[in-house]
């Protein structure tokens, strides 16, 4: 459920409608089912199959952005408590704004703004690759997701850093960004990946 809908729900009447208990039981079941779905990296195919089982499932996915970071275990991982702690995932949106400043003159005052921090979590072990997934609400404006290595979370010990002949870089689905998300839709981006490249020494 988008955060705006969660806020509206908190502001609503505290009176529980007739049948509310059954609705809550049904919602708990749907959330538990979604939790099981998220034990795997998100995909449009899997979400489409899951959402087809009921309108309440569709409502949970509306106007959301999902994605995955995938990389070979041979590259290593952050030394933090979780895989996710090695990354900073940021949601940006292009706030498009035209202001009338005079007769027949509209000034572009658009600017990129940072959205709410996405949810980021480890996906259980998946063979020879690590997976970290993320999710956030979409904006009604053009959206961009960036993934960076966390600034204060090391991936190597000092000794490993001295011995390394390669470095790591994140490769994102740049050809898919910026992107729009229809209010009644959701999107799963192609994977962000990590690759090793030689260190250039001069």
Secondary structure, DSSP 8 states (H G I E B T S, - for coil): --HHHHHHHHHS-S---TTHHHHHHHHHHHHHHHHHHTTS---HHHHHHHHTT-HHHHHHHTTEEEEEEEEEGGG---SSSSSGGGEEEEEEEEE--EEEEETTEEEE--EEEE----EEEE---BTTEEEEEEEEE--SSEEEEEEEE-TT--SS-HHHHHH-SEEEEEE--GGG-SB---TT-EEE---EEEEEEE----
